[in-house]
Amino acid sequence: MTPRRLYVPVVLATLATGGLAFFAAGRTWAEADVRAQGLGHATISVSGGDAQPLVPALAVVVVTAALAILAAGPRMRRVIGVLTMLVAAAAIIAVPRSGTDGLQDAVRSAAEESPAYTGPASLGSILYAPWDLVTIAAFVLAIALGAVTLRLAPQWPTMSSRYDAPGSRPAAKDDSGTEMWKAMDRGDDPTA
């Protein structure tokens, strides 16, 4: 497969991994029952975003990087590739893992806000879902896609110059219009 053919799959995969990480961060990562004698019981749940708000924000950065690849030139794409790798690595470090203090502290904080909470003894055992692993896997894939972007960016197609800002285009050589009239005399269409 040629590098040019990898352009669209890499952009779509980067978009999908950022979206998957954002989706997984919004799912329930841990839940527990809060029970107190004489009071009702409550089930509390904590998402990845509740435990670490930085994780969904970094997932949005990965999605934005995928979209930026479309509009950027080769040099800027390399920067985007490096940025994607750094953001994804930071997100992997920030993800609170099942059974760790970060996720347990988030569950305890949610339990303390419950009306059924009367103390540490009222908090039941914590059940963990594998969404933290899904989030980590998505960010690992984002690192790999960032590396592919860094490597192949110069070989990918870019937008034509007609999408450039007017000030970045070369100025016309003759403002008097004589070149346009000469082209029309030759039978050329100066508007084409």
N, C-alpha and C positions, 0 to 999 in steps of 0.2 A: 504494500500500500504506500503510495507516495505521500510526502508531507502535506501537499495541497489537499489531499482527500481526507486528511485527519483534522483539518480546520473545523468543519462543522461538528463532527463527533466530539471533539475536545471541548468546544464551546458549549454544546448541549450537555455533555457530561459534567462540566464544571457547574453549569446552571442547576442540573439535577442534584449534584452532591450538596450544594449549598441549600437547596430546597429541602432535601432529605434531612440534613442536619437541623434546619429550622423546624421542620415538622416533628422530628424526634425530640427536640428540646421542649416542645409544647405538650408532649404526652406525659402521663403519670409515671414517674420513676420510682416512687416509693409511696406506700400507704400503710396506715396503722390504725388500730381501733383505740379509742380513748373511752375508758369505762371507769365509772366511779359508783360506789354503792349508794343506792337511793336516788341516783340521777340517771338520766337516759345515757345511751352510749352514742358516740359519733365516730364516723370514719373520716379520717383526714387523708388527703393525698397531696403530694408535692411533685411538681413537674421539674424538668431540668432548668427551665427559665426561673422558677421560684428559687431553686437552690443556688443557681449562678446566673444572674441576668446577662452576664457578658457572653454566654454561649450563643443564645439566639442572635445577639447583635453581631457577633463574628460570622455567623452563618449568613446573615444579610450582606456582609462585606464580600463573602465568596460569591454570592449571587450577583452582586454589583460588578465584581471583577469579571465575571463571565460576560456580562453585557458590555463592559468597557472594552473587551477584546475586539468586539465587532467594529467599534469606531476608531480604535487606536492604530497608529502606524507601527512598523516593526520594532523600533526602539522602545516605544511606550509599552508595547506588548511584553517585551522582556521585563520591564519594570513591574507590570501587572502580574507576570508569572512569579517573580520573586515575592511580591506582596502577598499573593495567594498562598504561597508556601509558608511565609512567616505568620500570616493570620491563622492558617489552619493549624500550625504547630502550637501557637499560643492558645488556640481553642482546645486542643487536645490536653494541654497542661491544665486549663481552667475547668474542664469537665469534672464535676464531682462524681466519683465512682461509687457503685453500690457497696455498702458496708463501711465507707470511709466517714471520717468525722464531718466533712462538708455536707454530705447528704443527710447524715443522722442529725446534725445541728438544724438543718432546714426542717426536718420532720418534728423535732422537739419544739422549734419555734411555732410551727403550725399547730401543734398540739396545745401549746400554752394559750393560743388564741381561741381554742374551742371552749364552749360553755361547760362541757363535761369534764374538763381537765381540773383535777384537784391536787395534783402533785405528780412527781415522777412515777409513782407506783400505778397511777391510772393509765399510763401509756403502755399499750400492749406491744407485742413483737412487731417489728417492721418487715413488711414484705417488699421486695425489690423487683422491678421489671427490668428487662434487658435494654431499655431505650438508651441508656448511657453507652452501651457497647455499639449500638447502631450509630449514635452520634459520633463516637470516636472513629468508627469505620468510615463514615462519610468524610470526616476531616482528613483521615489518612489518604483516602482517594483524592481529595482536593490537593494535597501536597504533591501527589504523583502527577495530577493534571497541571498543576503550576509548573512542575519541572518540564513537562512536555511543551507547555506554552513557551517557557524560557528557551528551550532548545530549538523549536521549530518556527518561532515567530517571524524570522526574516524570510522564510519561504512561503508564508501564507499570503493570500491575496489581500489587498487593501482597497478601501473606497477610492473612487476616482477623485480628482482634484475639484470637480464641480461641487463637491460637498464642503470644500474648504471655505473659511470665512473670506469675504471679499477683500479684506486688507492683506491676506496672505498670498493672494495671487499676484503674478507679475503685472505691473501697470502696462497699459497700452502704450505703444511707441509714439503714436501720433494722435494727438487729441483734436486736430483740426478736421479730421474726417477725410483727408485727401487719399489715404490708403483705402478707405472704404469705397470711394468713388472709382479709384483705379481698378479695384477688384470687380466692381459692377461693370466697368467698361470691358474687362476681359471676359465677362459672362459668368463670373463666380458669384455665388450667393454668400455675402459676408455674414449672414445670420446663421449659417450652418456650422 
